Amino acid sequence: MSEPMSPWRKGPAVPAMPKRWRQLVVGGRRRLVVIRAAFTIGLAVLALTTPGFLSRPSLSALLTTVSFVGCVAVGMTLITLSGNIMSFSLGALVGVTAMIFTAASNWGGLAFGFAAALAAGALMNAAQGLVIGWAGANPIVTSIAALALIYGAVEAIGAGATVYPQADVSYGIFKRGIVGIPFEFITFMFVTVIGQLILFFTIFGRNLYMVGGSLRAAEAVGVRAWRTISGAYLWAGVFSALAGIMLAIRYSSADMDFGLGYEYQAIAAVLVGGTVVKGGEGSVVQTFAGTLIIAIIEVVLLLKGLRQEWQYLLAGLLVLAVVVLQTRGTGD
Amino acid sequence: MRAFLRTDQHVRPLGLLALCIVVLTLADWGQGRFLSGATAFSTFEIFATTGPVALGLGLTMMIREFDLSVIGMFNLAGCIAVITGGGSPWIGLGLALAAGLAGGFAQGFIIVRLRLGSVAVTLGGLLVFNGLALVLSENRSLPYDNMPLALDLKAPLAAVLSIRSVVALTIFAVAAVVMAVTRIGRDVIAIGSDRRAAMIAGVDVNELMIGIFAFSGVCAALSGVLLSYSLASASVSEASVILVPAAASAILGGVSLGGGTGRPLGIGIGVLVLAVLGTGFNAIGAPPYVNDIAMGAILLTVAILDGPYLIRRLSGLRRRAAPH
């Protein structure tokens, strides 16, 4: 996705922008902060004044369901930050790692199940990252290819059906939660903290921001961009696999429908949280906020009696608005 | 003649198509399951579903953009047509196509005016269109009470075609003629090859880009409407059902991910290759996953081979491997 840096680089044509558009764009940054703050406050007021929102079952259900997509969104954040926009195969990865976890736990116990699912998620995604970073393959097309390959492979192995845990495998300890907070949400918070620590306190994290900001500049100062990009995909695979494992535990079964559409919900959370779609700017904590914002909207809509489909439409409009407002007139 | 074979962009996809047909014929030797009228008919039915979507997506790829929203528009148009076409199917068709035109135009306008990346904008478009389709259909299958129309659309014409596939073939023919004989064809290639140079040479880049996104929206909408009418129902289908084959056929048809290459007829042949593979595997009794794996492998291979760093990396490896 890199561009040569000569002034004659290929890329969007650069006609003088009409003045009113330029103003919208240049002022966009500060305005976006104000819009986001106003939106969040408005949403909080709306949520708190909606009867039933603060009830315990409602909150507990919210925290549980938000966590599955949330983990995928944290992983997607790393991919977006690396300058590769999004991966279309993370949803399929959630389904397949859920199945691997269940099958492997049946065969060799829970610990083996965890190891197998996490390793499978990491490997499958790192392979994509390698192809994208090393050969410069188009990330969108690569992830679409991976999507088709994962679905094909799962069917070929004959596991098109649902996998169930054997009677002697017990997930009981994971279903309890701590001081009333569901185990899934604790995992989501843990993943967020880990992701944020990786971004802010490791060389890999620093490189990731550089590669996402400008791949050529990063390579010029000696960053091996393909390693960084592969690393971003690898972590995204690990976090998505965690989502798959949690789903398998929660529902005591696993099939390919588990991650259906997660990639879209995840990228929506990433963008609503404020990570820039071109990469190089944003954070995992922002994605955490983005995930919660979308989830709160969903619950408020449901409590107000609107069908769940409205949530998808609203999320889409939010993403479109964020993409349009995010621009700073730098092209691409 | 040899120069023609080497440079004409239709040769590679045509060769692939011939190869697929030969291999499948050999695999089916003497059993007559593959080379039959029924297989040809279902091949063209698949062509009618993915063809227009692939054409619109392929054109956006030719100008170095990518229209993700085609899947959303495909779903939305089907729902609009089925809901509003209760009285007359033409009204449903008209409204759905208008939605496709408006949606595509709006996205093209945003991309050009705000100089935003097409993947980001059309991702927003995809989520909005899909959200609208889900709201309209309430996430269930909408029935369409016009069985005669469904049967008419699916009735065989000249043994292997149907009204639906004739419509799809016509779009390809019109697009091919327009691209071959008018300035638009050359301008599209110019924008995809070097946008700045094209602008300096006097191509109206912005107008043409908006036009292509609008065309892509209309194509996706048309495909969605025809499929919903012929199935007598509309529902929101999964992204992979249509996006994977559409992108794969455009790439097989000679559209490079770097822009600037590809022809409408090439894309059409690319769609046929995948359709032949799909029906062929089915006819000779191969399990359905073979198709998925074949498509994924093709896409991945092309993505790697089209990767801009591949040559440099490989020569770097060779240098390191060679003794000093």
Interface residues (C-beta under 8 A of the other chain):
Chain A: S2 W8 R9 K10 G11 P12 A13 V14 P15 M17 P18 W21 V25 I85 M86 F88 V131 W134 A135 G136 A137 N138 I140 V141 T142 I144 A145 A146 L147 A148 L149 Y151 G152 A153 E155 A156 L260 G261 Y264 I267 A268 V277 K278 R307 Q308 E309 W310 Y312 L313 L314 A315 G316 L317 V319 L320 A321 V323 V324 T327 G329 G331 D332
Chain B: R64 F66 L68 I110 R113 L114 R115 L116 G117 V119 A120 V121 L123 G124 G125 L126 L127 V128 F129 N130 G131 L132 L134 V135 S137 E138 N139 D194 R195 R196 A198 M199 V205 N206 E238 A239 S240 L243 V244 A247 I251 L257 P287 P288 Y289 V290 N291 D292 I293 M295 G296 A297 I298 L299 L300 V302 A303 I304 D306 G307 P308 Y309 L310 R313
